[in-house]
Amino acid sequence: MKLKSKRKSISSTMLISMTDVVFLLIIFLLLVSNFSSQSGLPIKLPVSNTSSRHTLQNIEINIYKNGNIYYNDKLMNIKELSDILSSSFSDENSIVRISAEADIAFQRVIDIMDVVKASGFDKIFVATENVSK
């Protein structure tokens, strides 16, 4: 006696709804993970239409109009900054973020970038504020 077997195919409706749920969870996690707060000293950044957000940063340098330089929220002069950057260089993938007030002389920012580069850091970016059109 020969038994008849029925092949049941997987319902495509169940697969589609499960895929939608997983896709929505991924979107939700990506959106929630992008919200990060910056701590530190308040600074008025210059504006840019093409700025992008960088979340990986190891070292933060703030430059103010009055000549103050802050390295990770510690006040110092340019010589102290050079010394501490040289001694803290350990990884070539470290990122240095320079935040300068909008009204500061551009030469001052270049001087700080020279100090950072001379200390061995290659990844330097200048923070700007995005302008909404």
C-alpha positions as MATLAB code, in Angstrom:
seq = 'MKLKSKRKSISSTMLISMTDVVFLLIIFLLLVSNFSSQSGLPIKLPVSNTSSRHTLQNIEINIYKNGNIYYNDKLMNIKELSDILSSSFSDENSIVRISAEADIAFQRVIDIMDVVKASGFDKIFVATENVSK';
ca = [
       0.000    0.000    0.000;
       1.416    3.327   -1.039;
       0.974    6.282    1.267;
       0.403    9.661   -0.157;
       2.449   12.448    1.378;
       1.551   16.050    1.064;
       4.263   18.623    0.781;
       3.460   21.763    2.615;
       5.241   24.867    1.430;
       6.244   27.597    3.809;
       3.739   30.356    3.763;
       5.235   33.382    2.101;
       2.890   35.583    4.113;
       4.536   34.522    7.370;
       8.002   35.190    5.993;
       7.107   38.652    4.745;
       5.645   39.757    8.059;
       8.654   38.421    9.991;
      11.016   40.234    7.615;
       9.091   43.473    8.149;
       9.343   43.140   11.915;
      13.101   42.497   11.794;
      13.607   45.383    9.369;
      11.667   47.787   11.604;
      13.667   46.683   14.651;
      16.930   47.362   12.809;
      15.741   50.837   11.764;
      14.640   51.597   15.317;
      17.989   50.539   16.782;
      19.918   52.570   14.227;
      17.894   55.697   14.957;
      18.152   55.351   18.710;
      21.905   54.675   18.663;
      22.661   57.908   16.740;
      21.489   60.159   19.551;
      24.515   61.057   21.626;
      25.076   64.055   23.800;
      28.251   66.068   23.853;
      29.626   67.033   27.177;
      32.151   69.672   27.947;
      32.508   73.398   27.672;
      29.987   75.393   25.622;
      31.435   76.741   22.383;
      29.844   78.586   19.474;
      30.961   76.639   16.389;
      31.277   78.015   12.869;
      28.537   76.877   10.496;
      28.784   74.717    7.402;
      26.275   73.395    4.872;
      28.222   70.192    4.228;
      29.185   69.164    7.750;
      28.845   65.544    8.794;
      28.652   63.954   12.208;
      31.606   62.034   13.615;
      30.911   59.988   16.674;
      34.323   58.427   17.211;
      36.576   60.831   18.991;
      39.318   60.289   21.481;
      40.786   63.739   22.028;
      38.933   67.033   22.070;
      40.608   70.432   21.817;
      38.565   73.641   22.268;
      39.931   77.039   21.199;
      38.329   80.281   22.396;
      38.563   83.935   21.264;
      40.262   84.975   24.487;
      43.195   82.646   23.711;
      42.242   79.804   26.052;
      42.960   76.273   24.857;
      41.221   73.353   26.522;
      42.467   69.783   26.117;
      39.684   67.413   27.230;
      38.255   70.194   29.453;
      41.653   71.126   30.982;
      42.975   74.653   30.455;
      46.535   74.809   29.068;
      48.838   76.799   26.809;
      50.177   75.657   23.431;
      53.473   74.335   24.896;
      51.652   72.214   27.477;
      49.332   70.992   24.722;
      52.314   69.903   22.624;
      53.862   68.048   25.567;
      50.681   66.248   26.596;
      49.797   65.262   23.018;
      53.291   63.857   22.446;
      53.135   61.838   25.646;
      49.578   60.594   25.057;
      50.148   59.390   21.467;
      49.658   55.628   21.505;
      47.405   54.715   18.599;
      47.594   55.996   15.042;
      43.822   55.532   14.747;
      43.133   58.105   17.463;
      40.950   60.965   16.320;
      41.504   64.582   17.361;
      38.488   66.904   17.272;
      39.234   70.625   17.187;
      36.397   72.971   18.108;
      37.124   76.656   17.567;
      34.784   79.584   18.059;
      33.467   81.112   14.849;
      35.183   84.477   15.349;
      38.671   83.121   16.061;
      41.591   83.839   13.715;
      42.143   81.005   11.274;
      45.896   81.103   11.886;
      45.298   80.123   15.521;
      43.471   76.970   14.388;
      46.282   76.151   11.943;
      48.849   76.569   14.746;
      46.963   74.067   16.900;
      46.630   71.666   13.950;
      50.403   71.876   13.437;
      50.988   70.959   17.083;
      48.586   68.006   16.800;
      50.181   66.790   13.568;
      53.715   67.146   15.004;
      52.645   64.971   17.947;
      51.922   62.077   15.574;
      48.167   62.274   15.116;
      46.962   61.964   11.520;
      43.192   61.994   11.946;
      42.162   65.567   12.703;
      38.814   67.195   12.051;
      37.451   70.630   12.780;
      33.979   70.663   14.287;
      31.302   72.781   12.644;
      27.614   73.310   13.209;
      25.217   72.192   10.473;
      22.974   74.902    9.025;
      19.387   73.951    8.206;
      18.122   75.522    5.015;
];
